[in-house]
């Protein structure tokens, strides 16, 4: 059983910054990739950023240039540095890991709330 534990959410003012962390209970190299998704009230869950085992990175257009995904292999941790936050970034942020062996199962964390408000 894989556990993903997110932390770092909270209330932040518009224009502010926040860093989210996601620690996995398994070796990070067991996954083809890890990433962050978010879900705002009344909306579908959407991709924020992905980082592959080979460090290939993909961002959604809405966060490109403001958010940075990174990982620390030694700590089995993925980070999401969020800068220049906007009210529309308010959402529950979820960590996801993609298994490297068939059936390439997706694992999800419990989510962490980020609220951008003055």
N, C-alpha and C positions, 0 to 999 in steps of 0.2 A: 504494500500500500504506500503510495506516494503522498506526502504531505507538503503543501506549499503554504507558507505563512507570510502574509504581507504585513507591513507596518509603515508608519510614516504619514498616514492620512491626518486630516484635521481641517481647521478653519484658517484660511489665508486671505489676505486682502488682494484685490485686483492689482496686477503688476508684480506681485510677490513671487516667491519661489518655495518649492517643497521638494523633498526627495523621498521617494518610496523605495522600500526594500522588499525583496521576496527571497526567503530562504527555503531551499528544498531539502527534504529528508534523505534524498538519494544524491549520488554523485552527479554533478551537473553535466558530466560527459555522457551520462546515460540518455541524454535527451538530444534530439535533432535540433531543437531550438526552444527558446523560452521567450515569453513576451508579456505585454500588458494590453489589456482590453479595458473598456469602461462602459458603464451603462447609466444613463441619466434617467430620471423619472419619466415614464411614458414613452421611452425610446428603446430601441433594440441595442443589444451589446455590440460594440464596435471595436475594431482594431485600433490600438494606439501606436504600438511599436513592437517589432520582433527582432531578435538577434539569434542567429544560427550558431551551431557548434563551431563553425569556421569563421564566426564573427561577421557574417554578412548581416547588414542591418536594413530594416524597412520601417518607414514611418507613414502614418496617415498624413494627408495633405494639411489637415487642420492643425497639426502640432509641429510640422516640419520647421526647423529653425528655432523652436522654443524648447522642445523636449529632447533629452538625450538618454538613450538606453545604453547600459553598460553591464558588465558582469565581472565578478571576482571568482575565478574558478576555485581558488583555494578555500574560499568561504562558502562555496555552493550558493552564491547569492547573485541575484539580478537586481539592478537599480533602475529607477526612472527619475532622472533629474528634470524637474518641471520649472521653467522660468517664464516670466512675463505672463503669469496666469490671468485668465479671463473668466468672467462669470459662466460662460458656456463650457468651461472645463469642469464645472461642478458635476460630479458623478461618483458612483462607486467604482473603484479601480480594482480589477482582478488580474492576478498573475496566472499565467498558463504555461504548462510544460508539455512538449510533444515527445512521446516516447520514441526511441530509436529502433525498436524491434516491433515486428508485426504483432498486433494490428495497429501500431502507431497511435496508441491511445492518447487522448488529451486529458491532462490533469489540471484542476483549477484550485485556486486558493479561495478563501472565504470572502475576500474583498475588503477594501478599506475605503472609507468615505473621504472624499476631498470636496470641501465646500469653499468656493471663491466668492467672497462677499465683503462689503465694507460695513 
